Amino acid sequence: MQWNVNEFENWEELRPYVDTALLPLYLYRDGIEVKEHVLRMNYLLNVAAGIEQRLKGRILLFPLSYRFAWEEQEQKTPPGFAFSVGLHFSGDKIRLGDQGEASTLMLPVGEEDLDSSLRFEVTVDVLTKEIIRLWQQKSAQ
């Protein structure tokens, strides 16, 4: 489920099944051209949307959270989710704050070959499997 008006029409109906918050987290760093930031943000959002499509029905994809490198890097997540997954570029130092009972996972995305469709598909596949592994670990406990 994505964070938009069309999908939220059925939120009350679907809420019992959506237990995972997926948060794309973007860190604005100095030394990167604006055009490159736009490409990187778009790539991160596309990876997040690809994961959401593969795991549709159990994940709520939140809008991109955008921060500057010199700001505090701890990201809070919304309450009420059993799982919180942060998606960020591997070079970024971002962490999810204490989530209480929620299980958290930070998934790094590689910063190279952002224009490769094969790399994109492999990235989405690997990260999707990591989320499934998180679910399986929790259910095995």
Sequence and secondary structure as in RCSB ss.txt:
>XXXX:A:sequence
MQWNVNEFENWEELRPYVDTALLPLYLYRDGIEVKEHVLRMNYLLNVAAGIEQRLKGRILLFPLSYRFAWEEQEQ
KTPPGFAFSVGLHFSGDKIRLGDQGEASTLMLPVGEEDLDSSLRFEVTVDVLTKEIIRLWQQKSAQ
>XXXX:A:secstr
 BSSHHHHTTHHHHGGG  EEEEEEEEE TTS HHHHHHHHHHHHHHHHHHHHHTTTTEEE   EEEETTS  EE
   SS SEEEEEEETT   EE   TT EEEEEEE  S TT HHHHHHHHHHHHHHHHHHHHHHHH 
